[in-house]
Amino acid sequence: MIKGRIKKKLLEELAKTGNISISCSKAGISRATYYRLIKKCPEFSEAAEEAEFLGRENTIDIVEWSLIKKASGGDPRLIEFYLSHNSKRYKPVPKDERDNEPLPPIQIKILNPGEPPLKDDDLQ
């Protein structure tokens, strides 16, 4: 079985990056050993899940900060990417949703012979 110091190192690495491969490599174990440990030890499994979540959150913060720095330099593709993924206002509308928007109601008035044409004010 894996020693406590290796488990501790593995959890520390998971909390940094959230990446299982990198964490296993730095702790000196294989991914297969990690997954066997997860299956056999529920307490470790729970701690690893929490550490992985924290690590992914940390990584997201780092990547997001880098993205913001690059976008502030004026890169239009990065600006578009960031806005479309972080603001409802800039999210692209899927084509099938655009095509199915209801049309405004149409008013039809049948004119009698000799009746003058309607003006815009008469249609409301």
MOPAC internal coordinates of N, CA, C and O (Angstrom, degrees):
PM7 1SCF
backbone

  N    0.0000 0     0.00 0     0.00 0    0    0    0
  C    1.4619 1     0.00 0     0.00 0    1    0    0
  C    1.5296 1   109.37 1     0.00 0    2    1    0
  O    1.2310 1   120.69 1   -22.40 1    3    2    1
  N    1.2851 1   116.30 1   157.60 1    3    2    1
  C    1.4621 1   122.47 1  -177.09 1    5    3    2
  C    1.5284 1   110.25 1   -76.60 1    6    5    3
  O    1.2310 1   121.44 1   -42.38 1    7    6    5
  N    1.3090 1   114.85 1   137.62 1    7    6    5
  C    1.4671 1   120.47 1  -179.94 1    9    7    6
  C    1.5201 1   110.95 1   -71.67 1   10    9    7
  O    1.2310 1   121.24 1   -22.94 1   11   10    9
  N    1.3262 1   115.24 1   157.06 1   11   10    9
  C    1.4602 1   122.32 1  -178.45 1   13   11   10
  C    1.5171 1   113.78 1   -58.64 1   14   13   11
  O    1.2310 1   120.20 1   142.06 1   15   14   13
  N    1.3403 1   117.21 1   -37.94 1   15   14   13
  C    1.4680 1   119.21 1  -177.91 1   17   15   14
  C    1.5283 1   111.14 1   -67.34 1   18   17   15
  O    1.2310 1   120.49 1   147.79 1   19   18   17
  N    1.3402 1   116.68 1   -32.21 1   19   18   17
  C    1.4699 1   119.90 1   178.21 1   21   19   18
  C    1.5203 1   109.58 1   -71.34 1   22   21   19
  O    1.2310 1   120.40 1   138.72 1   23   22   21
  N    1.3308 1   116.83 1   -41.28 1   23   22   21
  C    1.4698 1   120.43 1   176.71 1   25   23   22
  C    1.5235 1   110.19 1   -60.08 1   26   25   23
  O    1.2310 1   121.23 1   136.12 1   27   26   25
  N    1.3327 1   115.25 1   -43.88 1   27   26   25
  C    1.4658 1   120.07 1  -179.57 1   29   27   26
  C    1.5322 1   110.51 1   -61.94 1   30   29   27
  O    1.2310 1   120.38 1   133.92 1   31   30   29
  N    1.3340 1   116.88 1   -46.08 1   31   30   29
  C    1.4662 1   121.66 1   179.31 1   33   31   30
  C    1.5364 1   110.14 1   -60.91 1   34   33   31
  O    1.2310 1   120.52 1   137.40 1   35   34   33
  N    1.3275 1   116.61 1   -42.60 1   35   34   33
  C    1.4542 1   121.66 1   179.53 1   37   35   34
  C    1.5280 1   111.13 1   -61.50 1   38   37   35
  O    1.2310 1   120.30 1   134.83 1   39   38   37
  N    1.3265 1   117.03 1   -45.17 1   39   38   37
  C    1.4674 1   120.69 1   178.66 1   41   39   38
  C    1.5277 1   111.51 1   -64.67 1   42   41   39
  O    1.2310 1   120.46 1   141.49 1   43   42   41
  N    1.3240 1   116.72 1   -38.51 1   43   42   41
  C    1.4739 1   120.44 1   177.80 1   45   43   42
  C    1.5276 1   110.91 1   -62.67 1   46   45   43
  O    1.2310 1   120.70 1   135.78 1   47   46   45
  N    1.3294 1   116.28 1   -44.22 1   47   46   45
  C    1.4684 1   120.46 1  -179.95 1   49   47   46
  C    1.5269 1   111.26 1   -67.54 1   50   49   47
  O    1.2310 1   120.23 1   139.99 1   51   50   49
  N    1.3258 1   117.16 1   -40.01 1   51   50   49
  C    1.4621 1   120.15 1   176.92 1   53   51   50
  C    1.5206 1   110.87 1   -60.60 1   54   53   51
  O    1.2310 1   120.53 1   140.67 1   55   54   53
  N    1.3260 1   116.59 1   -39.33 1   55   54   53
  C    1.4669 1   120.59 1  -179.50 1   57   55   54
  C    1.5271 1   112.00 1   -69.10 1   58   57   55
  O    1.2310 1   119.92 1   159.44 1   59   58   57
  N    1.3281 1   117.75 1   -20.56 1   59   58   57
  C    1.4705 1   120.46 1   178.32 1   61   59   58
  C    1.5300 1   111.35 1   -80.15 1   62   61   59
  O    1.2310 1   120.63 1   132.74 1   63   62   61
  N    1.3455 1   116.40 1   -47.26 1   63   62   61
  C    1.4665 1   119.17 1  -171.53 1   65   63   62
  C    1.5220 1   114.85 1  -117.44 1   66   65   63
  O    1.2310 1   120.32 1   154.46 1   67   66   65
  N    1.3228 1   116.99 1   -25.54 1   67   66   65
  C    1.4555 1   119.69 1  -175.10 1   69   67   66
  C    1.5178 1   112.83 1    75.76 1   70   69   67
  O    1.2310 1   120.14 1  -173.58 1   71   70   69
  N    1.3225 1   117.33 1     6.42 1   71   70   69
  C    1.4612 1   121.88 1  -177.50 1   73   71   70
  C    1.5227 1   109.39 1  -102.06 1   74   73   71
  O    1.2310 1   120.66 1   -60.41 1   75   74   73
  N    1.3197 1   116.34 1   119.59 1   75   74   73
  C    1.4635 1   121.28 1  -175.44 1   77   75   74
  C    1.5253 1   111.73 1   -67.00 1   78   77   75
  O    1.2310 1   119.76 1   135.63 1   79   78   77
  N    1.3213 1   118.06 1   -44.37 1   79   78   77
  C    1.4724 1   120.82 1  -178.84 1   81   79   78
  C    1.5182 1   112.04 1   -60.26 1   82   81   79
  O    1.2310 1   120.72 1   131.27 1   83   82   81
  N    1.3257 1   116.22 1   -48.73 1   83   82   81
  C    1.4648 1   120.42 1  -179.88 1   85   83   82
  C    1.5257 1   110.47 1   -62.84 1   86   85   83
  O    1.2310 1   120.69 1   136.12 1   87   86   85
  N    1.3171 1   116.28 1   -43.88 1   87   86   85
  C    1.4665 1   120.81 1  -178.05 1   89   87   86
  C    1.5252 1   111.33 1   -63.79 1   90   89   87
  O    1.2310 1   120.21 1   136.91 1   91   90   89
  N    1.3295 1   117.21 1   -43.09 1   91   90   89
  C    1.4641 1   120.75 1   178.40 1   93   91   90
  C    1.5218 1   110.41 1   -62.75 1   94   93   91
  O    1.2310 1   120.81 1   135.82 1   95   94   93
  N    1.3112 1   116.06 1   -44.18 1   95   94   93
  C    1.4636 1   120.77 1  -179.81 1   97   95   94
  C    1.5298 1   110.67 1   -59.53 1   98   97   95
  O    1.2310 1   120.40 1   133.99 1   99   98   97
  N    1.3269 1   116.85 1   -46.01 1   99   98   97
  C    1.4665 1   120.39 1  -179.11 1  101   99   98
  C    1.5236 1   112.53 1   -69.32 1  102  101   99
  O    1.2310 1   120.22 1   153.07 1  103  102  101
  N    1.3360 1   117.18 1   -26.93 1  103  102  101
  C    1.4641 1   120.59 1   178.34 1  105  103  102
  C    1.5285 1   111.81 1   -87.62 1  106  105  103
  O    1.2310 1   120.65 1   171.20 1  107  106  105
  N    1.3455 1   116.36 1    -8.80 1  107  106  105
  C    1.4586 1   120.60 1   176.70 1  109  107  106
  C    1.5166 1   114.76 1    81.48 1  110  109  107
  O    1.2310 1   120.37 1  -151.80 1  111  110  109
  N    1.3274 1   116.91 1    28.20 1  111  110  109
  C    1.4702 1   120.05 1   176.59 1  113  111  110
  C    1.5277 1   109.35 1  -128.71 1  114  113  111
  O    1.2310 1   120.75 1   -14.83 1  115  114  113
  N    1.3180 1   116.17 1   165.17 1  115  114  113
  C    1.4648 1   120.47 1   178.03 1  117  115  114
  C    1.5253 1   109.86 1   -87.94 1  118  117  115
  O    1.2310 1   121.29 1   -16.62 1  119  118  117
  N    1.3231 1   115.13 1   163.38 1  119  118  117
  C    1.4794 1   119.53 1   175.68 1  121  119  118
  C    1.5276 1   110.16 1   -63.34 1  122  121  119
  O    1.2310 1   120.36 1   142.58 1  123  122  121
  N    1.3239 1   116.91 1   -37.42 1  123  122  121
  C    1.4686 1   120.50 1   179.55 1  125  123  122
  C    1.5253 1   110.42 1   -60.19 1  126  125  123
  O    1.2310 1   120.64 1   138.18 1  127  126  125
  N    1.3164 1   116.38 1   -41.82 1  127  126  125
  C    1.4753 1   120.50 1   177.70 1  129  127  126
  C    1.5202 1   109.99 1   -63.97 1  130  129  127
  O    1.2310 1   120.67 1   138.47 1  131  130  129
  N    1.3198 1   116.33 1   -41.53 1  131  130  129
  C    1.4739 1   120.65 1   177.91 1  133  131  130
  C    1.5267 1   110.53 1   -57.81 1  134  133  131
  O    1.2310 1   120.33 1   132.15 1  135  134  133
  N    1.3322 1   116.98 1   -47.85 1  135  134  133
  C    1.4642 1   120.16 1  -176.97 1  137  135  134
  C    1.5328 1   111.85 1   -69.49 1  138  137  135
  O    1.2310 1   120.02 1   147.55 1  139  138  137
  N    1.3400 1   117.56 1   -32.45 1  139  138  137
  C    1.4665 1   119.59 1   173.88 1  141  139  138
  C    1.5247 1   109.96 1   -64.99 1  142  141  139
  O    1.2310 1   120.62 1   138.41 1  143  142  141
  N    1.3157 1   116.43 1   -41.59 1  143  142  141
  C    1.4609 1   121.25 1   179.24 1  145  143  142
  C    1.5268 1   110.97 1   -63.23 1  146  145  143
  O    1.2310 1   120.34 1   138.68 1  147  146  145
  N    1.3138 1   116.96 1   -41.32 1  147  146  145
  C    1.4698 1   122.33 1   177.78 1  149  147  146
  C    1.5369 1   110.07 1   -58.90 1  150  149  147
  O    1.2310 1   120.81 1   137.29 1  151  150  149
  N    1.3415 1   116.06 1   -42.71 1  151  150  149
  C    1.4726 1   120.19 1  -178.47 1  153  151  150
  C    1.5293 1   112.14 1   -69.30 1  154  153  151
  O    1.2310 1   120.66 1   141.49 1  155  154  153
  N    1.3362 1   116.34 1   -38.51 1  155  154  153
  C    1.4672 1   120.29 1  -173.26 1  157  155  154
  C    1.5227 1   114.06 1   -84.55 1  158  157  155
  O    1.2310 1   119.81 1   156.25 1  159  158  157
  N    1.3167 1   117.97 1   -23.75 1  159  158  157
  C    1.4651 1   120.26 1  -172.26 1  161  159  158
  C    1.5325 1   110.40 1  -126.32 1  162  161  159
  O    1.2310 1   119.57 1   -83.91 1  163  162  161
  N    1.3436 1   118.42 1    96.09 1  163  162  161
  C    1.4670 1   121.14 1  -177.55 1  165  163  162
  C    1.5344 1   113.61 1   -59.92 1  166  165  163
  O    1.2310 1   120.40 1   144.43 1  167  166  165
  N    1.3470 1   116.83 1   -35.57 1  167  166  165
  C    1.4712 1   118.96 1   179.69 1  169  167  166
  C    1.5361 1   110.61 1   -64.82 1  170  169  167
  O    1.2310 1   121.49 1   135.77 1  171  170  169
  N    1.3386 1   114.75 1   -44.23 1  171  170  169
  C    1.4601 1   118.48 1   178.90 1  173  171  170
  C    1.5243 1   110.19 1   -65.92 1  174  173  171
  O    1.2310 1   120.41 1   140.18 1  175  174  173
  N    1.3193 1   116.82 1   -39.82 1  175  174  173
  C    1.4638 1   121.51 1   179.45 1  177  175  174
  C    1.5228 1   110.73 1   -57.13 1  178  177  175
  O    1.2310 1   120.81 1   135.05 1  179  178  177
  N    1.3183 1   116.05 1   -44.95 1  179  178  177
  C    1.4740 1   120.45 1   179.27 1  181  179  178
  C    1.5302 1   111.34 1   -65.29 1  182  181  179
  O    1.2310 1   120.58 1   136.71 1  183  182  181
  N    1.3336 1   116.50 1   -43.29 1  183  182  181
  C    1.4705 1   120.83 1   178.99 1  185  183  182
  C    1.5269 1   110.78 1   -64.81 1  186  185  183
  O    1.2310 1   120.44 1   141.42 1  187  186  185
  N    1.3420 1   116.77 1   -38.58 1  187  186  185
  C    1.4669 1   120.71 1  -179.89 1  189  187  186
  C    1.5207 1   110.81 1   -67.79 1  190  189  187
  O    1.2310 1   120.72 1   140.40 1  191  190  189
  N    1.3116 1   116.23 1   -39.60 1  191  190  189
  C    1.4707 1   119.83 1   178.39 1  193  191  190
  C    1.5286 1   110.66 1   -62.02 1  194  193  191
  O    1.2310 1   120.63 1   136.51 1  195  194  193
  N    1.3092 1   116.40 1   -43.49 1  195  194  193
  C    1.4696 1   120.29 1   178.76 1  197  195  194
  C    1.5322 1   110.92 1   -65.92 1  198  197  195
  O    1.2310 1   120.54 1   136.72 1  199  198  197
  N    1.3357 1   116.58 1   -43.28 1  199  198  197
  C    1.4676 1   120.57 1   179.50 1  201  199  198
  C    1.5273 1   110.88 1   -63.32 1  202  201  199
  O    1.2310 1   120.70 1   138.61 1  203  202  201
  N    1.3341 1   116.27 1   -41.39 1  203  202  201
  C    1.4685 1   120.02 1   178.93 1  205  203  202
  C    1.5297 1   110.61 1   -62.64 1  206  205  203
  O    1.2310 1   120.47 1   137.93 1  207  206  205
  N    1.3273 1   116.71 1   -42.07 1  207  206  205
  C    1.4669 1   120.94 1   177.84 1  209  207  206
  C    1.5258 1   110.47 1   -60.30 1  210  209  207
  O    1.2310 1   120.46 1   132.03 1  211  210  209
  N    1.3331 1   116.73 1   -47.97 1  211  210  209
  C    1.4726 1   120.13 1   179.46 1  213  211  210
  C    1.5308 1   111.23 1   -61.45 1  214  213  211
  O    1.2310 1   120.89 1   138.04 1  215  214  213
  N    1.3253 1   115.90 1   -41.96 1  215  214  213
  C    1.4618 1   119.96 1   179.08 1  217  215  214
  C    1.5112 1   112.42 1   -62.49 1  218  217  215
  O    1.2310 1   120.47 1   138.17 1  219  218  217
  N    1.3194 1   116.72 1   -41.83 1  219  218  217
  C    1.4747 1   119.83 1   178.29 1  221  219  218
  C    1.5229 1   110.85 1   -65.65 1  222  221  219
  O    1.2310 1   120.36 1   140.97 1  223  222  221
  N    1.3245 1   116.92 1   -39.03 1  223  222  221
  C    1.4700 1   120.01 1   176.35 1  225  223  222
  C    1.5270 1   110.60 1   -62.35 1  226  225  223
  O    1.2310 1   120.22 1   137.78 1  227  226  225
  N    1.3247 1   117.19 1   -42.22 1  227  226  225
  C    1.4713 1   121.07 1   177.49 1  229  227  226
  C    1.5197 1   110.90 1   -61.75 1  230  229  227
  O    1.2310 1   120.57 1   135.22 1  231  230  229
  N    1.3254 1   116.51 1   -44.78 1  231  230  229
  C    1.4614 1   120.93 1  -179.57 1  233  231  230
  C    1.5216 1   110.69 1   -64.37 1  234  233  231
  O    1.2310 1   120.36 1   138.75 1  235  234  233
  N    1.3222 1   116.91 1   -41.25 1  235  234  233
  C    1.4674 1   120.70 1   178.37 1  237  235  234
  C    1.5240 1   110.06 1   -60.87 1  238  237  235
  O    1.2310 1   120.00 1   137.40 1  239  238  237
  N    1.3285 1   117.61 1   -42.60 1  239  238  237
  C    1.4675 1   120.72 1   178.03 1  241  239  238
  C    1.5264 1   111.43 1   -59.80 1  242  241  239
  O    1.2310 1   120.61 1   135.96 1  243  242  241
  N    1.3240 1   116.43 1   -44.04 1  243  242  241
  C    1.4669 1   120.67 1  -179.40 1  245  243  242
  C    1.5267 1   110.71 1   -64.50 1  246  245  243
  O    1.2310 1   120.45 1   133.26 1  247  246  245
  N    1.3195 1   116.74 1   -46.74 1  247  246  245
  C    1.4636 1   121.00 1  -179.18 1  249  247  246
  C    1.5265 1   110.55 1   -65.36 1  250  249  247
  O    1.2310 1   120.84 1   138.56 1  251  250  249
  N    1.3266 1   116.00 1   -41.44 1  251  250  249
  C    1.4630 1   119.83 1   179.57 1  253  251  250
  C    1.5404 1   110.65 1   -62.75 1  254  253  251
  O    1.2310 1   120.25 1   138.13 1  255  254  253
  N    1.3249 1   117.14 1   -41.87 1  255  254  253
  C    1.4647 1   120.90 1   178.39 1  257  255  254
  C    1.5329 1   110.26 1   -62.55 1  258  257  255
  O    1.2310 1   120.32 1   136.88 1  259  258  257
  N    1.3344 1   117.00 1   -43.12 1  259  258  257
  C    1.4648 1   120.57 1   178.39 1  261  259  258
  C    1.5236 1   110.65 1   -63.05 1  262  261  259
  O    1.2310 1   120.66 1   138.85 1  263  262  261
  N    1.3142 1   116.35 1   -41.15 1  263  262  261
  C    1.4583 1   121.52 1   179.08 1  265  263  262
  C    1.5299 1   111.06 1   -62.79 1  266  265  263
  O    1.2310 1   120.79 1   136.37 1  267  266  265
  N    1.3109 1   116.10 1   -43.63 1  267  266  265
  C    1.4737 1   120.43 1   179.61 1  269  267  266
  C    1.5277 1   110.21 1   -63.78 1  270  269  267
  O    1.2310 1   120.32 1   137.53 1  271  270  269
  N    1.3321 1   116.99 1   -42.47 1  271  270  269
  C    1.4667 1   119.96 1   178.49 1  273  271  270
  C    1.5254 1   110.97 1   -60.64 1  274  273  271
  O    1.2310 1   120.43 1   135.25 1  275  274  273
  N    1.3310 1   116.79 1   -44.75 1  275  274  273
  C    1.4692 1   119.82 1   179.59 1  277  275  274
  C    1.5316 1   110.97 1   -66.85 1  278  277  275
  O    1.2310 1   120.34 1   137.55 1  279  278  277
  N    1.3302 1   116.95 1   -42.45 1  279  278  277
  C    1.4712 1   120.40 1  -178.88 1  281  279  278
  C    1.5189 1   110.69 1   -65.09 1  282  281  279
  O    1.2310 1   120.12 1   145.91 1  283  282  281
  N    1.3318 1   117.37 1   -34.09 1  283  282  281
  C    1.4623 1   119.28 1   179.22 1  285  283  282
  C    1.5235 1   111.22 1   -67.92 1  286  285  283
  O    1.2310 1   120.56 1   164.18 1  287  286  285
  N    1.3240 1   116.54 1   -15.82 1  287  286  285
  C    1.4624 1   121.31 1   174.48 1  289  287  286
  C    1.5211 1   112.23 1   -79.25 1  290  289  287
  O    1.2310 1   120.50 1   175.42 1  291  290  289
  N    1.3379 1   116.66 1    -4.58 1  291  290  289
  C    1.4601 1   120.38 1   174.42 1  293  291  290
  C    1.5186 1   115.36 1    99.60 1  294  293  291
  O    1.2310 1   119.46 1  -168.78 1  295  294  293
  N    1.3201 1   118.63 1    11.22 1  295  294  293
  C    1.4599 1   120.29 1   179.79 1  297  295  294
  C    1.5340 1   109.13 1   -69.91 1  298  297  295
  O    1.2310 1   119.62 1   -70.81 1  299  298  297
  N    1.3371 1   118.34 1   109.19 1  299  298  297
  C    1.4678 1   120.94 1  -174.00 1  301  299  298
  C    1.5294 1   113.84 1   -63.06 1  302  301  299
  O    1.2310 1   119.78 1   145.72 1  303  302  301
  N    1.3223 1   118.03 1   -34.28 1  303  302  301
  C    1.4774 1   119.97 1   179.68 1  305  303  302
  C    1.5229 1   110.82 1   -66.83 1  306  305  303
  O    1.2310 1   120.38 1   139.97 1  307  306  305
  N    1.3256 1   116.88 1   -40.03 1  307  306  305
  C    1.4659 1   119.66 1   178.71 1  309  307  306
  C    1.5235 1   111.12 1   -68.82 1  310  309  307
  O    1.2310 1   120.79 1   140.27 1  311  310  309
  N    1.3118 1   116.09 1   -39.73 1  311  310  309
  C    1.4694 1   120.11 1   178.21 1  313  311  310
  C    1.5234 1   109.76 1   -61.61 1  314  313  311
  O    1.2310 1   120.52 1   133.30 1  315  314  313
  N    1.3308 1   116.60 1   -46.70 1  315  314  313
  C    1.4672 1   120.91 1   178.97 1  317  315  314
  C    1.5243 1   111.20 1   -61.55 1  318  317  315
  O    1.2310 1   120.61 1   135.97 1  319  318  317
  N    1.3293 1   116.44 1   -44.03 1  319  318  317
  C    1.4595 1   120.91 1   179.46 1  321  319  318
  C    1.5226 1   110.79 1   -60.48 1  322  321  319
  O    1.2310 1   120.87 1   130.35 1  323  322  321
  N    1.3144 1   115.94 1   -49.65 1  323  322  321
  C    1.4663 1   119.89 1  -176.78 1  325  323  322
  C    1.5250 1   111.06 1   -62.24 1  326  325  323
  O    1.2310 1   120.23 1   132.99 1  327  326  325
  N    1.3094 1   117.16 1   -47.01 1  327  326  325
  C    1.4671 1   119.99 1  -178.70 1  329  327  326
  C    1.5267 1   111.62 1   -65.63 1  330  329  327
  O    1.2310 1   120.13 1   137.35 1  331  330  329
  N    1.3211 1   117.37 1   -42.65 1  331  330  329
  C    1.4654 1   119.62 1  -177.30 1  333  331  330
  C    1.5279 1   112.54 1   -68.28 1  334  333  331
  O    1.2310 1   120.05 1   159.17 1  335  334  333
  N    1.3197 1   117.51 1   -20.83 1  335  334  333
  C    1.4576 1   120.29 1   179.52 1  337  335  334
  C    1.5275 1   113.39 1  -101.34 1  338  337  335
  O    1.2310 1   119.88 1   173.23 1  339  338  337
  N    1.3218 1   117.84 1    -6.77 1  339  338  337
  C    1.4641 1   119.80 1  -175.65 1  341  339  338
  C    1.5175 1   114.63 1  -128.40 1  342  341  339
  O    1.2310 1   119.61 1  -179.26 1  343  342  341
  N    1.3177 1   118.35 1     0.74 1  343  342  341
  C    1.4555 1   120.76 1  -179.23 1  345  343  342
  C    1.5268 1   109.78 1  -140.13 1  346  345  343
  O    1.2310 1   120.79 1   -53.86 1  347  346  345
  N    1.3233 1   116.10 1   126.14 1  347  346  345
  C    1.4676 1   119.96 1   177.44 1  349  347  346
  C    1.5218 1   110.68 1   -58.51 1  350  349  347
  O    1.2310 1   121.42 1   147.25 1  351  350  349
  N    1.2960 1   114.89 1   -32.75 1  351  350  349
  C    1.4633 1   120.65 1  -177.23 1  353  351  350
  C    1.5228 1   112.53 1   -62.25 1  354  353  351
  O    1.2310 1   120.12 1   149.27 1  355  354  353
  N    1.3329 1   117.38 1   -30.73 1  355  354  353
  C    1.4594 1   121.44 1  -176.00 1  357  355  354
  C    1.5213 1   113.58 1  -108.71 1  358  357  355
  O    1.2310 1   120.05 1  -175.40 1  359  358  357
  N    1.3292 1   117.51 1     4.60 1  359  358  357
  C    1.4610 1   119.90 1   178.45 1  361  359  358
  C    1.5222 1   109.31 1   -68.94 1  362  361  359
  O    1.2310 1   120.15 1   -46.24 1  363  362  361
  N    1.3124 1   117.31 1   133.76 1  363  362  361
  C    1.4587 1   118.53 1   176.46 1  365  363  362
  C    1.5371 1   109.56 1   -66.86 1  366  365  363
  O    1.2310 1   120.61 1   -39.69 1  367  366  365
  N    1.3130 1   116.43 1   140.31 1  367  366  365
  C    1.4573 1   121.66 1   178.05 1  369  367  366
  C    1.5227 1   107.28 1   -88.59 1  370  369  367
  O    1.2310 1   120.09 1   -55.89 1  371  370  369
  N    1.3393 1   117.43 1   124.11 1  371  370  369
  C    1.4650 1   118.79 1   178.82 1  373  371  370
  C    1.5237 1   111.74 1   -57.28 1  374  373  371
  O    1.2310 1   120.86 1   -35.38 1  375  374  373
  N    1.3137 1   115.97 1   144.62 1  375  374  373
  C    1.4613 1   121.10 1  -174.28 1  377  375  374
  C    1.5198 1   112.44 1   -56.07 1  378  377  375
  O    1.2310 1   119.99 1   138.38 1  379  378  377
  N    1.3316 1   117.62 1   -41.62 1  379  378  377
  C    1.4606 1   119.50 1  -177.99 1  381  379  378
  C    1.5272 1   111.61 1   -64.77 1  382  381  379
  O    1.2310 1   119.75 1   150.98 1  383  382  381
  N    1.3282 1   118.07 1   -29.02 1  383  382  381
  C    1.4702 1   120.61 1   177.00 1  385  383  382
  C    1.5280 1   111.41 1   -75.74 1  386  385  383
  O    1.2310 1   120.01 1   145.71 1  387  386  385
  N    1.3358 1   117.58 1   -34.29 1  387  386  385
  C    1.4660 1   120.73 1   178.81 1  389  387  386
  C    1.5194 1   110.97 1   -67.52 1  390  389  387
  O    1.2310 1   120.83 1   139.33 1  391  390  389
  N    1.3186 1   116.03 1   -40.67 1  391  390  389
  C    1.4626 1   120.31 1  -175.86 1  393  391  390
  C    1.5253 1   113.06 1   -72.46 1  394  393  391
  O    1.2310 1   119.91 1   160.57 1  395  394  393
  N    1.3139 1   117.77 1   -19.43 1  395  394  393
  C    1.4531 1   120.96 1  -175.36 1  397  395  394
  C    1.5230 1   113.88 1  -101.79 1  398  397  395
  O    1.2310 1   120.22 1  -167.86 1  399  398  397
  N    1.3204 1   117.18 1    12.14 1  399  398  397
  C    1.4611 1   118.77 1   178.53 1  401  399  398
  C    1.5259 1   109.26 1   -67.64 1  402  401  399
  O    1.2310 1   120.64 1   -43.04 1  403  402  401
  N    1.3345 1   116.38 1   136.96 1  403  402  401
  C    1.4682 1   117.81 1  -179.09 1  405  403  402
  C    1.5321 1   111.02 1   -66.60 1  406  405  403
  O    1.2310 1   121.38 1   -37.13 1  407  406  405
  N    1.3013 1   114.97 1   142.87 1  407  406  405
  C    1.4665 1   120.62 1   177.90 1  409  407  406
  C    1.5204 1   109.04 1   -83.97 1  410  409  407
  O    1.2310 1   120.37 1   -29.37 1  411  410  409
  N    1.3311 1   116.89 1   150.63 1  411  410  409
  C    1.4672 1   118.52 1   177.54 1  413  411  410
  C    1.5257 1   109.94 1   -65.04 1  414  413  411
  O    1.2310 1   119.90 1   -28.42 1  415  414  413
  N    1.3395 1   117.81 1   151.58 1  415  414  413
  C    1.4632 1   119.64 1  -179.14 1  417  415  414
  C    1.5314 1   111.33 1   -63.53 1  418  417  415
  O    1.2310 1   121.36 1   -32.52 1  419  418  417
  N    1.3014 1   115.01 1   147.48 1  419  418  417
  C    1.4681 1   121.29 1   179.21 1  421  419  418
  C    1.5268 1   108.27 1  -105.55 1  422  421  419
  O    1.2310 1   121.22 1   -45.27 1  423  422  421
  N    1.3456 1   115.26 1   134.73 1  423  422  421
  C    1.4626 1   119.96 1   176.35 1  425  423  422
  C    1.5268 1   108.98 1  -101.72 1  426  425  423
  O    1.2310 1   121.22 1   -49.72 1  427  426  425
  N    1.2984 1   115.28 1   130.28 1  427  426  425
  C    1.4621 1   120.11 1   179.25 1  429  427  426
  C    1.5262 1   108.29 1  -123.12 1  430  429  427
  O    1.2310 1   120.89 1   -49.06 1  431  430  429
  N    1.3074 1   115.90 1   130.94 1  431  430  429
  C    1.4665 1   120.89 1   176.34 1  433  431  430
  C    1.5178 1   106.89 1  -128.20 1  434  433  431
  O    1.2310 1   121.45 1   -55.60 1  435  434  433
  N    1.2903 1   114.82 1   124.40 1  435  434  433
  C    1.4610 1   119.80 1   179.59 1  437  435  434
  C    1.5279 1   107.74 1   -89.43 1  438  437  435
  O    1.2310 1   121.54 1   -54.43 1  439  438  437
  N    1.2956 1   114.66 1   125.57 1  439  438  437
  C    1.4640 1   120.53 1  -178.63 1  441  439  438
  C    1.5265 1   110.09 1   -89.00 1  442  441  439
  O    1.2310 1   121.19 1   -37.61 1  443  442  441
  N    1.2952 1   115.34 1   142.39 1  443  442  441
  C    1.4675 1   120.95 1   173.36 1  445  443  442
  C    1.5281 1   108.84 1   -79.70 1  446  445  443
  O    1.2310 1   120.24 1   -27.28 1  447  446  445
  N    1.3135 1   117.15 1   152.72 1  447  446  445
  C    1.4704 1   119.02 1   178.85 1  449  447  446
  C    1.5344 1   110.23 1   -56.45 1  450  449  447
  O    1.2310 1   121.06 1   -44.85 1  451  450  449
  N    1.3241 1   115.58 1   135.15 1  451  450  449
  C    1.4576 1   121.61 1   178.91 1  453  451  450
  C    1.5221 1   113.35 1    87.03 1  454  453  451
  O    1.2310 1   119.69 1   172.12 1  455  454  453
  N    1.3149 1   118.20 1    -7.88 1  455  454  453
  C    1.4691 1   121.37 1   179.68 1  457  455  454
  C    1.5273 1   108.48 1   -78.14 1  458  457  455
  O    1.2310 1   119.95 1   -41.69 1  459  458  457
  N    1.3491 1   117.70 1   138.31 1  459  458  457
  C    1.4730 1   119.04 1  -179.78 1  461  459  458
  C    1.5331 1   111.33 1   -68.04 1  462  461  459
  O    1.2310 1   119.69 1   -27.51 1  463  462  461
  N    1.3336 1   118.20 1   152.49 1  463  462  461
  C    1.4711 1   121.36 1   177.96 1  465  463  462
  C    1.5336 1   110.27 1   -60.49 1  466  465  463
  O    1.2310 1   120.61 1   -28.54 1  467  466  465
  N    1.3152 1   116.44 1   151.46 1  467  466  465
  C    1.4632 1   120.70 1   179.73 1  469  467  466
  C    1.5171 1   111.13 1   -76.94 1  470  469  467
  O    1.2310 1   121.63 1   -29.36 1  471  470  469
  N    1.3120 1   114.48 1   150.64 1  471  470  469
  C    1.4646 1   121.11 1   173.15 1  473  471  470
  C    1.5243 1   107.65 1   -97.59 1  474  473  471
  O    1.2310 1   120.24 1   -15.17 1  475  474  473
  N    1.3312 1   117.14 1   164.83 1  475  474  473
  C    1.4727 1   121.14 1  -179.40 1  477  475  474
  C    1.5347 1   111.02 1   -56.34 1  478  477  475
  O    1.2310 1   119.48 1   143.03 1  479  478  477
  N    1.3182 1   118.60 1   -36.97 1  479  478  477
  C    1.4618 1   122.09 1  -178.89 1  481  479  478
  C    1.5270 1   111.87 1   -64.44 1  482  481  479
  O    1.2310 1   120.33 1   152.24 1  483  482  481
  N    1.3318 1   116.97 1   -27.76 1  483  482  481
  C    1.4547 1   121.54 1  -177.98 1  485  483  482
  C    1.5366 1   112.49 1   -74.87 1  486  485  483
  O    1.2310 1   120.17 1   163.36 1  487  486  485
  N    1.3286 1   117.29 1   -16.64 1  487  486  485
  C    1.4624 1   121.05 1  -175.21 1  489  487  486
  C    1.5221 1   113.52 1   -84.42 1  490  489  487
  O    1.2310 1   119.06 1   171.16 1  491  490  489
  N    1.2947 1   119.39 1    -8.84 1  491  490  489
  C    1.4489 1   120.90 1  -177.10 1  493  491  490
  C    1.4538 1   112.08 1   -98.86 1  494  493  491
  O    1.2310 1   120.10 1   180.00 1  495  494  493

